[in-house]
């Protein structure tokens, strides 16, 4: 019987700006990636989201991003490998403080937005991120785009890795995500997202604009900041279970 982790980006409110979907989403996911204050999130939000994860039995992960609140961490910034290392250590450390204070365990790290996409194709940046995660806690699982440089870097560093695929994003033939600046980058129809999720898990493939490609998926992501996120999460989780797929937090694999 196939199994998969269903993860969601969470804790992405900030101050008086509220993204009020986390509690609804928690019912349907197995892992949460919690913003650490750079692209979104703040101390109060981090603490609250950690507690929500504990209430719902959801695995806790850190979601470090670029220091870009105005752009929600989705604008590419020129950073060095050292800066990437320091940003990840700083942000993961901040969330880990709240996790430990609540008597919980930090399970994984998943870079956010532009940092994630930059690391997918940049070997030097990926090594810096993987080293930061390893030095914080070598037991952590590193989430990265399936088949990406970040996955290779995590394996090289000796980390457990979880190859990630996206149910609500379209793909290019090279296995990267369609940039959000291009048409049809985000999937907004639930049935299309469901079909894509099932194909990823049961067939190991995803459709691109130039035909289908093979793809490994240990964990599937649903973006929590979209209006349809709770509906997508409910429908996708129930359909996967109907298809005989077990939903469980990612264990991660070593290279």
HELIX and SHEET records of a PDB file:
HELIX    1   1 UNK A   22  UNK A   25  1                                   4    
HELIX    2   2 UNK A   43  UNK A   56  1                                  14    
HELIX    3   3 UNK A   81  UNK A  101  1                                  21    
HELIX    4   4 UNK A  113  UNK A  121  1                                   9    
HELIX    5   5 UNK A  123  UNK A  136  1                                  14    
HELIX    6   6 UNK A  149  UNK A  157  1                                   9    
HELIX    7   7 UNK A  190  UNK A  198  1                                   9    
HELIX    8   8 UNK A  199  UNK A  203  3                                   5    
HELIX    9   9 UNK A  229  UNK A  242  1                                  14    
SHEET    1   A 8 UNK A 246  UNK A 247  0                                        
SHEET    2   A 8 UNK A   3  UNK A  10  1                                        
SHEET    3   A 8 UNK A  31  UNK A  35  1                                        
SHEET    4   A 8 UNK A  59  UNK A  63  1                                        
SHEET    5   A 8 UNK A 106  UNK A 110  1                                        
SHEET    6   A 8 UNK A 141  UNK A 145  1                                        
SHEET    7   A 8 UNK A 160  UNK A 166  1                                        
SHEET    8   A 8 UNK A 219  UNK A 222  1                                        
SHEET    1   B 2 UNK A 205  UNK A 208  0                                        
SHEET    2   B 2 UNK A 211  UNK A 214 -1                                        
END                                                                             
